[in-house]
Amino acid sequence: MNRENLKGINVNNNINNNDEDEDDVGLIGDDLLFTGAPINVRESMLLILTLLINHNVTMTCVEDIIRVIQLHCPREDLVKNSLYKFKKYFSLEQDNQVIDNHFYCTTCERELESIDDNCPSCENTKNSYFITSPILKLLKEMFNRETFFALLQHRFQRIVNNNVIADIYDGSIYKYWFNNGFLQDPNNISFSWYTDGVPHDTFFLTINELPFFVRKLRENTLLLGLWFGKSKPNPNLFMSILISGTADTPAKSDFLNFKKFNGAFGCMTCCTERENVETEHGSTHVYPYEEQVVMRTSANCIKWSQTATEENPLFGVKGPTALANYMPDFIGGLAIDRMHCVDGGVIKKILTLLFDYKYRDEGFSLYHMIETVDARLLAIKPPRLIHWMSRSISEMIHWKASELRVWAFYYSLPVLNGILRPDLFENYQLLITACAILTKLIEQIEQNSYSVGTYVYLDEIPPNLVEMLNNTNVENITKILKYFKILRNKKLYVSNLYPKELQTRSDGIKYSINNRSYLGLIERQICGCPGAHFAVTQQVITEELFTVSSDNFTFNTLEYLHKYFAGGRYLLVPIVNIDTVCIIMNVEEEMYLGLPLNSHELE
């Protein structure tokens, strides 16, 4: 195709060629590039930035790359990009440069002045680099916003219930720094950090003092830096002042300078040693169940690091960690992340055991029931607050972590009810109940309510299934209660890596009248202007189901998951009285209604 042939392509349909867009809408990093895209806007931007830095291309070349990317994407729901938006996203304008390069020797990791320097320590000529953003400069820009400082005062203005852990402020680590005066100063702030391995190791900071729904917005997320080395990031070269962090398990071990999660003493929260257990197919590493677990502390890890080496680690510690210099409590402040531990870890493992062809001959396998499960699952039509339509169990290898979360908390109990073996279903309920309790904004519950969902779960299932299940993520779940109390800073929803969900309409709702809550189905919405909007709503009748109990505790999923029957009276409900949308699930002849576990699921 020659240049004349290209004249027929209307590039302006996809992007704006002007350096300054007429459509100056900010880009939201968590939004998908287009509907069904495998990457989001942030990942797309980082990939383009990687090309810019790795190949030292001009901005004109970057502009052409952006155009080519846009032309190769479907137009429907495509997030429009341009050189102007790219530069604005990373603040790459010449007068507002916020990217610093840091060069280092790939052998001894000594810092260097340039990429071409010879290392004076080992005379190595193979160098690499990472980039960082000047945090003070970015913070100054944030503080210059008109409402930013007022938002930072959220911690003083929020409604506090001493029996509820609603956010990071309610935990002991934050309270310690609040009570000693530092965080009582309205001018002082603290950070949480997290890391993402796509496309390179990227590091972000969020400001804890902002309200949760504001904290996660792109404009309030600080890109701390990107690591471009072939090896894993070295915290001693990279880390800045942090308070708490969330990362996947391999990243945590790197930053703590611990053995990997699959090594001896690989757990980062306790001192339990993994054991080798013989199975029918060879052997596997498991964590033995212990009633009394010895938990790690920052103090004992620092002590062990003084004599430990990579060749001779002590309790999994290979040496000092830079985090000890930066974090008040680098063990207590490193969260167990729900996305990697529960949804993408244990839940995915259970799905694999139940439905993978490899386990078809096991007594617990549901491989022969995939068609039945699919029929139930694919009949569910979720509201738009759930980004993904239900996909076949046969495609579970491609399920995103958010799909696994929705499956676990909303779909799995109704879908597996009557299909999964009763004893296994009962224990699966315990797992879901324990995680749901920790995820909800609820008042303090006795410790037995957590132990019924963790310890009994492992005690009562067949030994061969325990061996297959008992990996690091399951071991972390058995620690969630203890770690939840030791972490002392937040519930699981605060320390997960999920982007915000989009709130939108659904035909199932929870609404309030005269301080009482009801569930209903919206038949239609009407407007009685001026200023009056109503929903014609049919009340539904619910019944208790999926009860979990122990000797001295009973919990049922009526807290958030309901079996319902239509047929109640019709009401005219003011739109302002609607508390939340719901997830409607019709499983064969049964109808279920699920409420979001907490308000942050909608933000």
Backbone torsions as a table, in degrees:
resi	resn	phi	psi	omega
1	MET	NA	124.1	179.0
2	ASN	-91.0	-178.9	-176.7
3	ARG	-60.9	-34.4	179.6
4	GLU	-64.1	-37.2	179.1
5	ASN	-64.5	-29.3	-177.5
6	LEU	-74.0	-15.6	-176.2
7	LYS	-64.5	-24.2	-177.4
8	GLY	-78.9	-10.2	-178.8
9	ILE	-87.5	122.8	-178.5
10	ASN	-89.3	89.3	-179.0
11	VAL	-62.1	-30.7	-176.4
12	ASN	-65.6	-14.1	176.7
13	ASN	-68.4	-23.5	-175.3
14	ASN	-106.6	-39.0	-178.6
15	ILE	-139.2	164.5	176.5
16	ASN	-96.1	127.7	-176.4
17	ASN	-79.3	-18.2	-179.6
18	ASN	-67.9	148.5	-179.2
19	ASP	-66.5	-29.1	174.8
20	GLU	-113.7	117.3	-174.1
21	ASP	-65.0	141.9	168.1
22	GLU	-67.8	-36.8	176.7
23	ASP	-93.3	90.1	-174.0
24	ASP	-92.4	50.1	179.6
25	VAL	-84.9	130.6	179.7
26	GLY	-64.6	149.7	179.6
27	LEU	-91.4	134.2	179.1
28	ILE	-100.1	116.9	-171.5
29	GLY	-59.0	-31.8	-175.8
30	ASP	-82.5	-12.0	179.1
31	ASP	-68.6	141.2	173.8
32	LEU	-65.3	148.6	-179.4
33	LEU	-59.5	-38.3	170.7
34	PHE	-156.2	168.3	-177.7
35	THR	-58.2	122.1	-179.4
36	GLY	84.7	4.2	-178.9
37	ALA	-65.7	145.9	179.8
38	PRO	-77.5	-10.9	-179.8
39	ILE	-132.4	159.5	176.6
40	ASN	-99.8	-178.8	-175.5
41	VAL	-63.2	-41.6	-179.5
42	ARG	-60.1	-45.4	-179.4
43	GLU	-65.2	-38.2	176.9
44	SER	-62.3	-45.1	179.7
45	MET	-62.7	-41.2	-179.5
46	LEU	-67.0	-35.4	176.3
47	LEU	-63.8	-42.1	178.5
48	ILE	-65.8	-42.3	178.1
49	LEU	-62.1	-36.9	177.7
50	THR	-61.0	-43.7	176.1
51	LEU	-60.0	-43.5	-179.3
52	LEU	-59.2	-45.2	-175.1
53	ILE	-79.4	-44.8	-176.5
54	ASN	-65.3	-36.0	-173.4
55	HIS	-110.9	3.8	174.9
56	ASN	51.4	44.6	-177.4
57	VAL	-83.1	162.1	179.4
58	THR	-80.3	165.0	176.9
59	MET	-65.9	-29.3	175.8
60	THR	-63.8	-40.8	177.4
61	CYS	-65.9	-40.9	177.4
62	VAL	-59.8	-41.7	178.8
63	GLU	-60.7	-42.2	178.6
64	ASP	-66.3	-38.5	178.4
65	ILE	-61.5	-43.3	179.3
66	ILE	-61.8	-42.1	179.4
67	ARG	-62.8	-43.5	-179.3
68	VAL	-63.7	-42.8	178.3
69	ILE	-59.3	-45.3	-178.0
70	GLN	-64.8	-37.3	179.7
71	LEU	-69.0	-25.3	-179.2
72	HIS	-88.2	-4.3	-178.3
73	CYS	-101.4	149.6	175.1
74	PRO	-62.4	144.1	-174.4
75	ARG	-74.7	-29.7	-176.0
76	GLU	-65.8	124.6	178.2
77	ASP	61.5	18.7	178.7
78	LEU	-71.2	129.6	175.1
79	VAL	-75.7	115.7	-176.1
80	LYS	-70.9	134.8	179.5
81	ASN	-127.4	161.5	178.5
82	SER	-161.6	169.4	177.9
83	LEU	-60.9	-39.2	179.0
84	TYR	-60.4	-46.7	-179.5
85	LYS	-68.2	-36.3	178.2
86	PHE	-62.6	-47.7	179.3
87	LYS	-64.2	-38.3	179.6
88	LYS	-68.8	-37.3	-178.1
89	TYR	-60.6	-43.2	-178.7
90	PHE	-102.0	5.0	-177.3
91	SER	52.8	54.5	-176.1
92	LEU	-94.3	6.1	177.8
93	GLU	-60.9	146.8	-174.5
94	GLN	-58.5	-33.9	-178.4
95	ASP	-83.6	-1.7	-175.2
96	ASN	-140.5	42.7	-175.2
97	GLN	-65.9	126.8	-178.7
98	VAL	-128.3	21.9	178.9
99	ILE	-118.3	124.4	176.8
100	ASP	-115.1	136.5	176.2
101	ASN	-93.4	140.2	177.0
102	HIS	-129.3	121.3	-175.1
103	PHE	-103.8	150.1	-178.4
104	TYR	-154.2	158.8	176.9
105	CYS	-77.7	132.2	-177.9
106	THR	-76.0	-12.2	-180.0
107	THR	-90.5	-56.2	-177.4
108	CYS	-106.2	-4.8	176.3
109	GLU	63.2	29.1	173.4
110	ARG	-76.1	141.5	179.2
111	GLU	-70.5	142.2	-178.5
112	LEU	-125.3	165.4	-179.0
113	GLU	-81.1	-33.6	-177.9
114	SER	-149.3	169.5	-178.9
115	ILE	-68.3	-20.4	-176.3
116	ASP	-95.7	-1.2	-177.6
117	ASP	-68.0	146.2	167.7
118	ASN	-87.4	135.5	-178.5
119	CYS	-67.8	123.1	-179.8
120	PRO	-71.1	-15.7	-177.7
121	SER	-87.0	-45.2	-175.4
122	CYS	-123.2	1.8	178.8
123	GLU	59.4	22.9	176.4
124	ASN	-75.3	144.0	179.9
125	THR	-108.1	-1.7	179.1
126	LYS	-91.9	108.1	-176.3
127	ASN	-116.4	160.8	175.7
128	SER	-141.2	-170.3	-174.6
129	TYR	-159.3	165.2	166.4
130	PHE	-138.7	166.1	-179.2
131	ILE	-121.5	148.6	177.5
132	THR	-133.5	162.8	176.2
133	SER	-110.3	134.7	176.2
134	PRO	-64.9	104.9	-172.8
135	ILE	-62.8	-40.1	-178.4
136	LEU	-60.9	-39.6	179.9
137	LYS	-65.9	-42.1	179.1
138	LEU	-66.4	-38.8	179.3
139	LEU	-66.2	-38.1	177.6
140	LYS	-60.2	-40.1	178.1
141	GLU	-63.9	-40.0	178.2
142	MET	-63.9	-44.9	-177.7
143	PHE	-67.5	-18.7	177.5
144	ASN	-77.5	-12.5	177.0
145	ARG	-67.9	148.6	-171.5
146	GLU	-62.2	-41.2	-173.6
147	THR	-106.1	2.5	-171.7
148	PHE	-63.1	-49.2	-177.2
149	PHE	-62.5	-37.7	178.9
150	ALA	-63.2	-37.8	178.8
151	LEU	-65.7	-31.0	179.8
152	LEU	-67.1	-15.5	-179.5
153	GLN	-86.9	7.9	-178.8
154	HIS	-54.5	-37.0	-176.6
155	ARG	-64.6	-23.2	178.6
156	PHE	-90.0	-18.9	-170.9
157	GLN	-104.7	-17.2	-174.8
158	ARG	-69.7	157.1	176.0
159	ILE	-79.1	126.0	-175.2
160	VAL	-109.6	129.3	171.7
161	ASN	-117.8	116.5	-174.4
162	ASN	-61.8	-18.4	-179.9
163	ASN	-95.7	5.4	-177.4
164	VAL	-123.2	129.7	171.2
165	ILE	-98.4	100.0	-172.5
166	ALA	-102.9	-22.3	-177.2
167	ASP	-161.8	-177.4	-175.2
168	ILE	-60.7	-27.9	-178.3
169	TYR	-64.8	-23.5	-174.9
170	ASP	-85.5	-4.3	-178.5
171	GLY	-90.4	161.0	-173.4
172	SER	-68.5	-33.9	179.3
173	ILE	-63.2	-47.4	179.3
174	TYR	-67.0	-42.0	-179.4
175	LYS	-60.7	-35.6	179.3
176	TYR	-60.0	-47.2	-178.6
177	TRP	-76.3	-19.0	173.8
178	PHE	-77.7	-45.6	-176.0
179	ASN	-69.9	-27.6	178.8
180	ASN	-82.0	1.7	170.7
181	GLY	105.2	-25.3	-173.8
182	PHE	-62.2	-49.7	-177.5
183	LEU	-87.7	-0.1	169.8
184	GLN	-77.1	-20.7	177.2
185	ASP	-72.1	119.6	-177.5
186	PRO	-63.3	-12.8	179.8
187	ASN	-89.6	-11.5	-176.4
188	ASN	-95.8	148.6	-179.7
189	ILE	-136.3	166.2	175.3
190	SER	-133.4	164.0	-175.9
191	PHE	-123.2	153.1	160.7
192	SER	-113.9	145.9	179.4
193	TRP	-122.8	152.1	173.7
194	TYR	-148.5	159.9	-175.2
195	THR	-128.0	148.8	-178.3
196	ASP	-133.9	130.6	-175.3
197	GLY	-89.1	12.0	-177.9
198	VAL	-119.8	128.8	-7.2
199	PRO	-82.6	-21.2	172.9
200	HIS	-124.8	176.5	177.5
201	ASP	-68.4	115.1	-178.8
202	THR	-117.6	148.1	-173.5
203	PHE	-130.1	132.0	-176.1
204	PHE	-127.3	152.0	172.4
205	LEU	-119.2	140.2	169.4
206	THR	-122.3	152.7	-175.5
207	ILE	-95.5	116.4	-174.4
208	ASN	-62.9	-29.4	-173.4
209	GLU	-76.0	-14.1	175.4
210	LEU	-74.4	148.5	173.5
211	PRO	-56.0	149.4	-172.7
212	PHE	-55.1	-45.8	-175.2
213	PHE	-69.2	-20.7	176.8
214	VAL	-90.4	-32.4	-175.6
215	ARG	-57.0	-36.3	-173.0
216	LYS	-90.4	-1.8	-179.7
217	LEU	-68.5	149.7	-177.6
218	ARG	-55.8	-43.2	-176.0
219	GLU	-68.6	-12.8	178.8
220	ASN	-109.9	9.0	176.9
221	THR	-103.2	124.6	-177.7
222	LEU	-94.2	121.1	173.4
223	LEU	-77.9	103.6	-177.5
224	LEU	-71.8	-37.6	178.8
225	GLY	169.5	174.0	177.2
226	LEU	-131.6	139.5	-179.5
227	TRP	-106.2	122.7	-175.8
228	PHE	-109.3	7.2	179.8
229	GLY	-72.5	157.3	177.6
230	LYS	-72.6	-26.5	178.2
231	SER	-88.7	171.1	178.1
232	LYS	-67.9	154.0	-178.7
233	PRO	-59.0	142.6	174.8
234	ASN	-100.7	111.0	-176.4
235	PRO	-59.3	-31.0	-178.6
236	ASN	-65.4	-22.3	175.2
237	LEU	-90.6	-23.8	-163.1
238	PHE	-111.9	-40.3	-162.5
239	MET	-66.3	147.2	173.9
240	SER	-116.2	-177.6	-177.5
241	ILE	-67.3	122.4	-176.4
242	LEU	-134.0	160.1	175.3
243	ILE	-114.0	-46.6	178.0
244	SER	-142.1	153.2	-176.5
245	GLY	-136.3	151.8	175.0
246	THR	-130.5	128.8	-179.6
247	ALA	-155.1	168.0	175.3
248	ASP	-75.4	166.8	-170.4
249	THR	-60.3	-45.8	178.0
250	PRO	-59.5	-39.0	179.8
251	ALA	-64.9	-39.1	179.8
252	LYS	-60.7	-45.0	-178.1
253	SER	-64.0	-35.4	177.5
254	ASP	-63.9	-46.4	-176.7
255	PHE	-70.6	-33.3	179.4
256	LEU	-82.9	-12.2	-174.5
257	ASN	62.0	46.1	178.1
258	PHE	-106.7	167.4	168.6
259	LYS	-62.3	153.4	178.6
260	LYS	-61.8	160.1	-175.9
261	PHE	-60.3	-23.0	-179.4
262	ASN	-97.4	12.9	178.0
263	GLY	-101.5	179.4	176.9
264	ALA	-63.4	138.6	-176.4
265	PHE	51.4	43.1	-175.3
266	GLY	-81.9	-9.9	178.5
267	CYS	-75.0	134.3	-176.8
268	MET	-91.6	1.0	-179.5
269	THR	-115.8	-17.1	-179.6
270	CYS	-140.4	175.8	-176.5
271	CYS	-106.7	24.6	179.0
272	THR	-75.8	134.5	179.1
273	GLU	-94.2	138.4	177.8
274	ARG	-72.0	150.1	179.7
275	GLU	-121.7	155.8	177.4
276	ASN	-96.1	122.8	-177.1
277	VAL	-118.3	130.7	178.0
278	GLU	-74.3	137.4	177.3
279	THR	-127.8	177.4	179.2
280	GLU	-62.7	-28.0	-174.9
281	HIS	-106.8	18.3	-180.0
282	GLY	130.3	-115.0	179.1
283	SER	-151.3	163.7	178.5
284	THR	-148.3	154.7	177.4
285	HIS	-91.1	131.8	179.2
286	VAL	-136.1	160.3	169.2
287	TYR	-95.9	119.8	178.3
288	PRO	-66.7	144.4	178.5
289	TYR	-70.8	130.4	178.6
290	GLU	-128.2	132.5	178.6
291	GLU	-68.9	-42.4	179.1
292	GLN	-113.5	111.2	-176.6
293	VAL	-101.2	134.1	175.1
294	VAL	-84.1	115.2	-176.8
295	MET	-87.8	147.0	175.0
296	ARG	-70.8	153.9	169.6
297	THR	-132.4	159.7	177.1
298	SER	-61.5	-37.4	-177.0
299	ALA	-63.7	-47.1	-177.8
300	ASN	-71.8	-29.4	177.3
301	CYS	-68.8	-37.7	176.2
302	ILE	-64.6	-41.6	179.3
303	LYS	-62.1	-46.1	-179.2
304	TRP	-66.2	-33.7	-176.1
305	SER	-67.2	-19.7	-177.1
306	GLN	-70.2	-24.5	179.6
307	THR	-119.2	-9.4	-177.2
308	ALA	-77.7	151.0	173.0
309	THR	-133.1	170.3	179.2
310	GLU	-63.7	-34.0	179.4
311	GLU	-78.8	-29.4	-178.5
312	ASN	-131.1	74.4	-179.1
313	PRO	-73.0	156.2	175.2
314	LEU	-114.9	118.8	-178.9
315	PHE	49.7	38.4	177.6
316	GLY	86.3	-9.0	-179.9
317	VAL	-85.2	125.9	-176.7
318	LYS	-99.2	-11.5	-178.0
319	GLY	160.6	-173.8	-178.4
320	PRO	-64.2	154.4	174.6
321	THR	-122.3	140.4	178.1
322	ALA	-63.3	-23.4	-179.1
323	LEU	-61.7	-26.1	179.6
324	ALA	-63.4	-26.2	179.7
325	ASN	-85.5	-17.7	-170.2
326	TYR	-111.7	-29.6	-173.5
327	MET	-108.6	136.5	177.4
328	PRO	-58.3	-36.7	179.6
329	ASP	-147.3	93.1	-172.3
330	PHE	-76.1	-13.2	172.5
331	ILE	-89.2	-52.9	179.6
332	GLY	-65.5	-26.2	-176.9
333	GLY	-90.6	0.5	179.1
334	LEU	-101.9	110.8	-168.1
335	ALA	-78.5	148.6	163.7
336	ILE	-77.9	118.4	-173.3
337	ASP	-91.0	127.8	-176.7
338	ARG	-63.1	-38.3	-174.2
339	MET	-61.8	-46.0	-178.0
340	HIS	-82.4	-37.5	-175.0
341	CYS	-77.4	-51.7	-173.1
342	VAL	-91.1	-65.1	-170.2
343	ASP	-68.1	-56.4	-179.4
344	GLY	-83.7	-2.5	-179.4
345	GLY	-108.1	-86.0	-173.5
346	VAL	-67.1	-44.5	-178.5
347	ILE	-62.1	-43.1	178.8
348	LYS	-64.9	-37.6	178.2
349	LYS	-64.5	-43.1	178.9
350	ILE	-63.0	-43.3	177.3
351	LEU	-58.8	-42.0	179.5
352	THR	-63.3	-45.1	179.7
353	LEU	-63.1	-37.9	-176.7
354	LEU	-76.0	-35.7	-167.2
355	PHE	-121.4	-4.9	-179.7
356	ASP	-75.7	141.6	-179.4
357	TYR	-57.4	-33.3	-176.0
358	LYS	-60.9	-28.0	-176.4
359	TYR	-106.0	18.9	-173.1
360	ARG	-61.2	-25.5	-177.6
361	ASP	-92.6	-2.2	178.5
362	GLU	-76.8	151.3	-177.4
363	GLY	-64.5	-21.5	-178.6
364	PHE	-93.0	-7.8	-172.3
365	SER	-65.7	141.7	173.0
366	LEU	-115.0	22.7	-177.8
367	TYR	-57.1	-37.9	-178.7
368	HIS	-75.0	-6.8	-178.4
369	MET	-108.4	12.5	-175.9
370	ILE	-58.4	-41.7	-178.7
371	GLU	-62.5	-41.5	178.8
372	THR	-65.4	-44.6	178.9
373	VAL	-63.2	-43.0	178.7
374	ASP	-61.0	-41.4	-179.3
375	ALA	-60.3	-41.2	177.9
376	ARG	-69.8	-45.4	-174.4
377	LEU	-67.0	-45.7	-175.4
378	LEU	-73.7	-13.7	177.1
379	ALA	-78.4	-12.9	-179.4
380	ILE	-77.9	128.3	178.5
381	LYS	-113.0	95.3	-173.8
382	PRO	-74.7	155.5	173.0
383	PRO	-70.3	169.3	-173.9
384	ARG	-74.1	-7.4	173.4
385	LEU	-68.1	-16.6	171.9
386	ILE	-100.1	118.4	-170.2
387	HIS	-68.7	-30.6	-169.6
388	TRP	-108.9	133.4	168.7
389	MET	-69.8	153.2	179.6
390	SER	-60.2	137.7	177.7
391	ARG	-118.7	157.8	-177.2
392	SER	-60.0	148.5	175.1
393	ILE	-58.3	-32.9	179.9
394	SER	-64.7	-15.9	178.4
395	GLU	-101.9	14.5	-172.7
396	MET	-63.4	-23.2	177.7
397	ILE	-62.5	-23.2	-179.3
398	HIS	-99.8	-0.5	-179.0
399	TRP	-64.1	137.2	173.2
400	LYS	-75.2	162.9	178.9
401	ALA	-60.4	-35.2	178.7
402	SER	-67.1	-32.3	175.2
403	GLU	-67.4	-39.7	178.3
404	LEU	-65.0	-36.0	177.7
405	ARG	-64.2	-46.8	-179.4
406	VAL	-64.6	-41.3	176.4
407	TRP	-57.6	-48.1	-174.6
408	ALA	-63.7	-51.1	-169.7
409	PHE	-86.2	-25.1	-174.0
410	TYR	-118.8	-50.1	-171.0
411	TYR	-83.7	-38.4	-163.3
412	SER	-64.0	-42.9	-178.2
413	LEU	-64.1	-49.5	176.4
414	PRO	-62.8	-39.0	-176.1
415	VAL	-71.5	-41.3	-176.3
416	LEU	-85.6	-10.1	-179.7
417	ASN	-61.6	122.8	-178.9
418	GLY	86.1	-7.7	178.9
419	ILE	-107.6	-49.8	178.9
420	LEU	-72.7	142.0	180.0
421	ARG	-50.9	135.2	-171.9
422	PRO	-53.5	-43.4	-178.0
423	ASP	-66.3	-37.1	178.0
424	LEU	-72.6	-37.4	178.6
425	PHE	-62.9	-40.1	179.9
426	GLU	-62.6	-42.9	179.8
427	ASN	-71.4	-33.3	176.2
428	TYR	-64.0	-37.6	175.9
429	GLN	-58.9	-38.6	-179.9
430	LEU	-61.6	-43.1	178.7
431	LEU	-61.6	-50.2	-178.2
432	ILE	-63.4	-40.4	179.6
433	THR	-62.6	-46.0	-179.2
434	ALA	-60.0	-45.5	-178.9
435	CYS	-70.0	-35.5	178.9
436	ALA	-66.0	-40.0	178.7
437	ILE	-60.0	-44.4	-178.0
438	LEU	-71.0	-22.5	-177.1
439	THR	-88.5	-27.2	-176.9
440	LYS	-78.3	155.8	169.9
441	LEU	-86.7	89.0	-176.5
442	ILE	-129.3	163.7	178.7
443	GLU	-71.8	162.1	-175.9
444	GLN	-55.7	132.0	179.8
445	ILE	-117.6	148.7	-178.0
446	GLU	-58.6	152.1	-176.9
447	GLN	-57.8	-30.9	-179.4
448	ASN	-58.6	-28.5	-178.9
449	SER	-67.7	-27.9	177.3
450	TYR	-82.9	-41.8	-177.1
451	SER	-65.4	-30.6	178.2
452	VAL	-64.7	-24.1	-178.8
453	GLY	-96.6	-2.2	-178.8
454	THR	-123.3	-59.7	-174.2
455	TYR	-69.7	-44.0	179.0
456	VAL	-62.9	-32.8	-179.8
457	TYR	-56.3	-39.5	-178.6
458	LEU	-90.1	-22.5	-176.0
459	ASP	-74.4	-32.9	-165.4
460	GLU	-105.7	-1.3	179.9
461	ILE	-94.2	158.7	-174.8
462	PRO	-56.9	143.4	-176.5
463	PRO	-56.4	-39.9	-178.0
464	ASN	-65.8	-31.3	177.9
465	LEU	-75.0	-34.4	175.9
466	VAL	-60.5	-43.2	-179.4
467	GLU	-61.4	-40.9	-179.4
468	MET	-71.5	-32.5	-175.6
469	LEU	-85.5	-27.8	-163.1
470	ASN	-78.6	69.7	176.1
471	ASN	-102.7	-170.4	-175.5
472	THR	-61.2	-38.9	-177.1
473	ASN	-67.7	-39.9	176.1
474	VAL	-64.3	-40.9	179.6
475	GLU	-62.8	-36.6	176.6
476	ASN	-65.3	-37.9	179.5
477	ILE	-63.4	-38.6	178.6
478	THR	-67.3	-14.7	177.8
479	LYS	-97.1	-7.3	-169.2
480	ILE	-58.3	-41.6	179.3
481	LEU	-62.6	-53.2	-179.3
482	LYS	-61.2	-44.8	-178.4
483	TYR	-68.6	-32.0	176.7
484	PHE	-60.4	-38.0	179.1
485	LYS	-80.4	-32.9	-179.9
486	ILE	-77.7	-40.1	178.1
487	LEU	-57.8	-41.6	169.4
488	ARG	54.9	33.1	-179.6
489	ASN	-136.1	-23.6	-174.3
490	LYS	-172.9	163.9	174.0
491	LYS	-83.6	171.6	-174.1
492	LEU	-60.4	-33.4	-175.4
493	TYR	-67.6	-24.8	178.9
494	VAL	-78.1	-31.4	-175.0
495	SER	-105.5	34.3	173.3
496	ASN	-109.1	171.9	-175.6
497	LEU	-103.3	15.0	-176.8
498	TYR	-75.6	141.8	169.3
499	PRO	-71.7	167.3	179.2
500	LYS	-66.8	147.8	175.7
501	GLU	-90.0	159.7	179.2
502	LEU	-95.4	126.0	179.1
503	GLN	-85.0	132.8	-178.6
504	THR	-155.9	-176.4	-176.4
505	ARG	-73.6	155.1	169.2
506	SER	-148.6	157.8	179.0
507	ASP	-82.0	-6.6	173.7
508	GLY	-106.9	134.2	-176.9
509	ILE	-140.4	158.9	165.2
510	LYS	-112.3	130.4	-177.4
511	TYR	-137.2	164.1	-176.7
512	SER	-124.7	138.2	173.8
513	ILE	-138.1	125.1	179.9
514	ASN	53.2	44.7	176.1
515	ASN	66.1	15.6	173.4
516	ARG	-115.9	143.5	-177.0
517	SER	-100.0	144.4	179.9
518	TYR	-138.5	160.6	173.4
519	LEU	-113.7	146.2	-178.7
520	GLY	-160.7	173.0	177.9
521	LEU	-116.5	128.1	178.8
522	ILE	-78.6	124.3	175.4
523	GLU	-87.0	-43.5	176.3
524	ARG	-163.6	162.2	175.7
525	GLN	-111.7	140.9	-178.6
526	ILE	-131.5	157.5	-179.8
527	CYS	-117.2	124.3	175.8
528	GLY	-112.8	54.5	-174.2
529	CYS	-51.2	155.4	7.4
530	PRO	-84.5	132.1	170.5
531	GLY	70.8	14.8	-178.9
532	ALA	-121.8	120.0	-179.5
533	HIS	-126.9	136.3	-174.2
534	PHE	-132.8	159.4	172.5
535	ALA	-120.7	125.0	173.5
536	VAL	-75.7	112.3	-168.3
537	THR	-124.1	133.0	173.8
538	GLN	-97.5	122.5	176.4
539	GLN	-64.2	148.3	176.8
540	VAL	-117.0	154.2	178.2
541	ILE	-102.6	130.7	-177.6
542	THR	-114.6	160.1	175.2
543	GLU	-135.5	155.1	-179.3
544	GLU	-70.9	140.8	177.4
545	LEU	-152.8	166.7	176.6
546	PHE	51.2	55.8	-179.2
547	THR	-79.1	134.7	176.9
548	VAL	-116.9	131.5	-177.0
549	SER	-145.9	158.4	171.7
550	SER	-135.0	-165.1	-175.7
551	ASP	-61.2	-34.8	-174.3
552	ASN	-133.7	24.8	-179.6
553	PHE	-154.4	139.7	175.6
554	THR	-134.1	134.6	177.5
555	PHE	-139.7	137.7	174.1
556	ASN	-128.8	154.8	-174.1
557	THR	-75.3	9.2	172.1
558	LEU	-59.7	-16.5	175.8
559	GLU	-60.7	-33.2	-177.9
560	TYR	-146.2	-15.9	-178.4
561	LEU	-123.0	121.5	-172.3
562	HIS	-123.8	141.5	162.9
563	LYS	-91.1	131.2	-173.0
564	TYR	-131.0	160.9	176.5
565	PHE	-130.1	129.7	175.5
566	ALA	-75.7	167.1	178.2
567	GLY	124.8	0.5	176.6
568	GLY	-75.6	178.1	-177.5
569	ARG	-74.4	160.8	177.8
570	TYR	-93.6	139.5	179.8
571	LEU	-132.4	155.0	172.8
572	LEU	-99.3	102.7	-173.9
573	VAL	-100.2	121.9	174.6
574	PRO	-58.5	138.1	-178.5
575	ILE	-56.3	-34.7	-178.2
576	VAL	-67.2	-14.6	179.9
577	ASN	-89.6	-4.6	179.4
578	ILE	-78.2	121.9	-177.3
579	ASP	-85.2	-41.6	-176.7
580	THR	-162.5	156.0	170.7
581	VAL	-82.0	164.0	-177.2
582	CYS	-130.3	165.9	178.3
583	ILE	-103.7	118.7	-179.3
584	ILE	-96.2	130.9	179.7
585	MET	-131.6	118.8	174.3
586	ASN	-104.7	107.7	-177.8
587	VAL	-110.3	102.0	-174.4
588	GLU	54.4	-117.0	-177.7
589	GLU	-94.0	-1.0	-177.2
590	GLU	-101.0	146.9	180.0
591	MET	-121.5	130.6	-177.7
592	TYR	-125.0	151.9	179.2
593	LEU	-134.7	123.4	-179.0
594	GLY	-112.9	134.4	175.5
595	LEU	-95.7	145.1	172.7
596	PRO	-54.6	138.6	-174.4
597	LEU	-64.2	-30.0	175.0
598	ASN	-157.5	168.3	-174.1
599	SER	-63.9	-23.3	-178.3
600	HIS	-72.1	-17.6	175.0
601	GLU	-64.1	-20.6	-176.2
602	LEU	-100.2	-3.9	-172.4
603	GLU	-96.7	NA	NA
